[in-house]
Amino acid sequence: MSVPIFLTVVAVVAVCFLLTTLMPLRLLNGRMAGPDPQLQRALKAVRSGAWQPAAELLAAAGTDWDRRTRCAGSLAYSAVHDGDAWLKAWQAADPDHPDAVMVAACARVKQAWKLRGAQRAVATSQEQFDAFHRELHSARGALAHAAKACPDDPTPLADTVWVALGLGYPKDAMADLWAEVQARSPHHFAAHHAAVQYYCRKWRGSRAEAEEFAARAVQQAPRGHLMTLLPLLVWFEHEEEGDSAGRYGMPDAIAMVDAALEDVAAAEGHAYLPEARHLLAYFLVKQGRHRAALAQFREVDGYTNAIPWRYRPWGKLSYRLHRSRAVWGALLTRR
């Protein structure tokens, strides 16, 4: 092959790779896991200082506890990272409003993690840990107040699980907290996700404890509550710490993905369905099931605030690269 022809082939391949990896060239949304126009409008409003759309958003969620937790968490994150003037105005206008109390308490937890930073423990300074623990102690009281103000809502208790994780609650204290969560909402996804993290080896437990917790949740939940994502999360959290090459294609991993796909198919409207799609897309790419991965990517394309991308230093690029692998794999292998 002559040099000009070779360079032309290389250029064509490079262009095709860029088109499938980087296109469309719109900015990826790193704050959300999937499209949610109502939540996006509320977040835009609070960034401009208006609190009423936030109150309306939470009121509209009613007793859909997963959605209320999703919305409260996004609003709390915005208060910490974009400014909390709107939240202070809400509290001034109606200081006893239960939802304002709840969002303010959740914001304390977000602030604690902001103070800690996103690095592993070995890369986190003692000063960061001290600030993290001080803020979590303050958050614990605020969340207890919010739990009383919202006596049926599991959201404050779900965030308290993150406090338990950060402060290192002993197992019996965690069991008591979990009993309170279960009394309010036995299949609450966000609370279960937080508890899986607590029981993981890297925090307060072991792989066996996390697997046992996840298996019990799956056994107890009807299809459509996304509890089948928990074994995948446990598997991911522990396998990714070591050499997982080839492990994604093992029968146990394939069986977990298949179970989660069935759960997702029955979970229309679930607030955490986008997170499920991201994790499934990642596993499916690793398993060479590219067409199934593309089906998940299409539902959440343009959004990256989900595991595994959230764990990556270059999360948005990782998202694009895995999406590209799904596109190319579907074209070349027809799988």
C-alpha positions in Angstrom: 0.0 0.0 0.0 1.4 3.4 -1.0 1.9 6.1 1.6 -0.9 8.4 0.4 -3.4 5.5 0.4 -2.3 4.4 3.8 -2.6 8.0 5.2 -6.0 8.2 3.6 -7.2 5.0 5.3 -5.8 6.2 8.6 -7.6 9.5 8.2 -10.9 7.9 7.4 -10.6 5.6 10.4 -9.8 8.5 12.6 -12.7 10.6 11.3 -15.1 7.6 11.8 -13.8 7.1 15.4 -14.2 10.8 16.2 -17.7 10.9 14.7 -18.9 7.9 16.8 -17.0 8.9 19.9 -17.4 12.7 20.1 -20.5 13.4 18.1 -22.9 14.9 18.7 -20.6 17.7 19.9 -23.2 19.1 22.4 -22.1 19.5 26.0 -22.7 16.5 28.2 -24.8 17.1 31.3 -22.7 16.0 34.3 -25.3 16.9 36.9 -28.1 14.5 35.9 -28.3 10.8 34.8 -31.0 11.3 32.3 -33.6 13.8 30.9 -36.1 15.2 33.4 -37.6 18.5 32.1 -39.5 19.3 35.3 -36.4 18.9 37.5 -34.3 20.8 35.0 -36.7 23.7 35.0 -36.7 23.8 38.8 -32.8 23.7 38.9 -32.7 26.6 36.4 -35.1 28.6 38.5 -33.2 28.1 41.8 -30.0 29.1 40.1 -31.7 32.4 39.4 -32.8 32.8 43.0 -36.5 31.6 42.8 -37.4 29.0 45.4 -41.1 28.5 44.5 -40.4 26.0 41.6 -38.4 23.8 44.0 -41.4 23.8 46.4 -43.8 22.9 43.6 -41.5 20.2 42.3 -41.3 18.4 45.6 -45.1 18.8 46.2 -45.8 17.3 42.8 -43.7 14.2 43.7 -46.3 13.4 46.3 -45.6 10.1 47.9 -43.3 8.9 45.1 -40.5 8.6 47.6 -37.8 7.7 45.1 -38.6 10.8 43.1 -38.7 13.1 46.1 -35.3 11.8 47.1 -34.0 12.3 43.6 -35.3 15.9 43.4 -34.3 16.8 47.0 -30.8 15.5 46.3 -30.4 17.5 43.1 -31.7 20.7 44.8 -29.4 20.2 47.7 -26.4 19.7 45.4 -27.3 22.9 43.6 -27.5 24.8 46.9 -24.0 23.7 47.8 -22.4 24.1 44.4 -24.3 26.9 42.7 -25.4 29.0 45.7 -28.1 28.8 48.3 -29.7 32.2 48.2 -32.9 30.6 47.0 -32.9 28.1 49.9 -32.3 30.8 52.5 -35.2 32.9 50.9 -37.4 29.8 51.1 -36.5 29.3 54.8 -37.1 33.0 55.5 -40.5 32.9 53.8 -41.7 29.7 55.4 -39.1 28.5 58.0 -41.2 25.5 59.1 -42.0 24.2 55.7 -41.1 20.5 55.9 -39.6 20.3 52.4 -37.4 23.4 53.0 -36.2 21.7 56.2 -35.4 18.5 54.3 -33.5 20.1 51.5 -31.5 22.2 53.9 -30.5 19.1 55.9 -29.6 17.1 52.7 -27.5 20.1 51.7 -25.4 19.6 54.8 -24.5 16.1 53.7 -23.6 17.4 50.2 -21.4 20.0 51.8 -19.6 17.4 53.9 -18.7 15.5 50.8 -17.6 18.7 49.1 -15.3 19.4 52.0 -13.9 15.8 51.9 -13.2 15.8 48.2 -13.6 12.9 45.8 -10.2 11.3 46.2 -9.5 8.0 47.9 -8.6 8.1 51.6 -4.9 7.8 50.9 -5.1 11.0 48.9 -7.3 12.9 51.4 -5.7 15.2 54.0 -6.4 15.1 57.7 -7.7 18.6 57.4 -10.2 17.5 54.8 -11.3 14.5 57.0 -11.7 16.8 60.0 -13.9 19.2 58.1 -15.8 16.2 56.6 -16.6 14.8 60.1 -17.5 18.1 61.6 -20.0 18.7 58.9 -21.5 15.2 59.1 -22.0 15.7 62.9 -23.9 18.8 62.1 -25.9 17.1 59.3 -26.9 14.3 61.6 -28.9 16.7 63.8 -30.4 18.5 60.8 -31.5 15.2 59.3 -33.1 14.1 62.6 -35.1 17.3 62.6 -36.0 16.8 58.9 -37.1 13.2 59.7 -39.5 14.5 62.3 -40.8 17.3 60.0 -41.4 14.7 57.2 -42.6 11.7 59.2 -43.4 9.5 56.3 -40.6 10.5 53.8 -37.5 8.2 53.8 -35.4 10.9 52.2 -33.8 12.2 55.5 -33.1 8.7 56.6 -31.6 7.7 53.3 -29.2 10.7 53.7 -28.5 9.6 57.3 -27.1 6.3 55.9 -24.4 8.4 54.2 -23.7 10.0 57.6 -23.5 6.5 59.1 -21.0 5.6 56.4 -18.9 8.7 56.8 -18.8 8.6 60.6 -18.4 4.9 60.9 -21.6 3.9 62.7 -21.2 0.5 64.3 -23.3 -2.3 62.8 -26.0 -2.3 65.5 -26.6 1.4 65.0 -26.8 0.9 61.3 -29.3 -1.9 61.8 -31.5 0.4 63.9 -31.3 3.1 61.3 -32.1 0.6 58.6 -35.2 -0.5 60.5 -36.5 3.1 60.4 -35.9 3.2 56.6 -37.7 0.0 56.1 -40.7 1.2 58.1 -41.1 4.2 55.8 -40.2 2.6 52.4 -39.0 -1.0 52.2 -37.8 -0.8 48.6 -36.4 2.7 48.5 -33.6 2.6 45.9 -31.5 5.5 47.1 -31.4 4.2 50.7 -30.5 0.8 49.5 -27.7 2.2 47.3 -26.3 4.1 50.3 -26.5 1.0 52.5 -24.7 -1.1 49.8 -21.9 1.5 50.0 -21.8 1.2 53.8 -21.5 -2.6 53.7 -18.8 -2.5 51.0 -15.2 -3.4 51.8 -13.9 0.1 51.1 -16.2 1.6 53.8 -17.6 -0.3 56.8 -18.0 -3.9 55.8 -16.9 -6.6 53.4 -17.8 -8.0 50.1 -19.7 -10.9 51.7 -21.7 -8.4 53.8 -22.6 -6.3 50.8 -23.5 -9.3 48.8 -25.7 -10.6 51.5 -27.5 -7.3 51.9 -28.1 -7.0 48.2 -29.3 -10.5 47.8 -31.8 -10.0 50.6 -33.1 -6.8 49.0 -33.6 -8.5 45.7 -35.4 -11.4 47.3 -37.9 -9.2 49.1 -38.7 -6.7 46.3 -41.2 -7.0 43.5 -39.9 -6.5 40.0 -39.7 -2.9 39.0 -38.1 -1.5 42.1 -34.6 -1.8 40.6 -33.2 -3.9 43.5 -31.5 -6.1 41.0 -29.1 -3.3 40.4 -27.7 -3.8 43.9 -25.8 -7.0 43.1 -24.3 -5.3 40.1 -23.2 -2.4 42.2 -21.6 -4.7 44.7 -19.8 -6.7 42.0 -18.6 -3.4 40.4 -17.4 -1.9 43.6 -15.2 -4.9 44.4 -14.2 -6.2 41.0 -13.1 -2.8 39.9 -10.6 -2.6 42.8 -8.6 -5.4 41.3 -7.9 -7.0 38.0 -11.3 -7.6 36.6 -10.1 -8.4 33.0 -12.4 -11.2 31.6 -14.6 -11.3 34.7 -17.4 -9.3 33.1 -18.1 -12.2 30.8 -18.4 -14.8 33.6 -21.8 -16.6 34.0 -22.5 -14.9 37.3 -22.0 -11.4 35.9 -24.1 -12.2 32.8 -26.9 -13.6 35.0 -27.0 -10.5 37.1 -27.2 -8.3 34.0 -30.0 -10.4 32.6 -32.0 -10.1 35.9 -31.4 -6.3 35.9 -32.6 -6.0 32.3 -35.9 -7.6 33.3 -36.2 -5.3 36.3 -35.5 -2.2 34.1 -38.2 -3.3 31.6 -40.7 -3.3 34.5 -39.6 0.0 36.0 -41.1 2.6 33.7 -41.2 6.0 35.4 -38.9 5.0 38.3 -36.8 8.0 39.4 -33.6 6.0 39.3 -34.1 4.3 36.0 -31.5 6.4 34.2 -28.8 5.3 36.7 -29.8 1.7 36.0 -29.4 2.2 32.3 -25.9 3.7 32.6 -24.7 0.8 34.8 -26.3 -1.7 32.5 -24.8 -0.1 29.4 -21.3 -0.3 30.9 -21.7 -4.0 31.8 -23.2 -4.8 28.5 -20.3 -3.2 26.6 -17.8 -5.1 28.8 -19.7 -8.3 27.9 -19.6 -7.6 24.2 -23.4 -7.2 24.1 -23.2 -4.1 22.0 -26.7 -3.8 20.6 -28.3 -4.2 24.1 -25.8 -1.6 25.3 -26.8 0.9 22.6 -30.5 0.4 23.6 -29.6 1.7 27.1 -27.3 4.5 25.9 -30.1 5.8 23.6 -32.3 6.4 26.6 -29.8 8.5 28.6 -27.5 9.9 25.9 -26.2 13.3 26.8 -26.2 12.7 30.6 -23.3 11.3 32.6 -24.0 11.7 36.4 -24.1 8.0 37.1 -21.9 5.1 38.1 -19.4 4.2 36.5 -18.7 7.6 34.8 -19.0 9.4 38.1 -16.0 7.4 39.4 -13.7 8.3 36.5 -11.4 11.3 36.5 -12.4 11.9 32.9 -16.0 10.6 33.3 -17.5 12.3 30.2 -14.7 11.0 28.0 -15.1 7.5 29.5 -18.8 7.7 28.7 -18.1 8.7 25.1 -15.5 6.0 24.6 -17.8 3.2 25.9 -20.7 4.5 23.8 -18.3 4.4 20.8 -17.4 0.8 21.6 -21.1 -0.1 21.6 -21.6 1.6 18.2 -18.6 0.0 16.6 -19.3 -3.4 18.2 -22.8 -3.4 17.0 -21.6 -2.5 13.4 -18.7 -5.0 13.3 -19.9 -8.0 15.3 -23.7 -7.5 14.9 -24.1 -8.4 18.6 
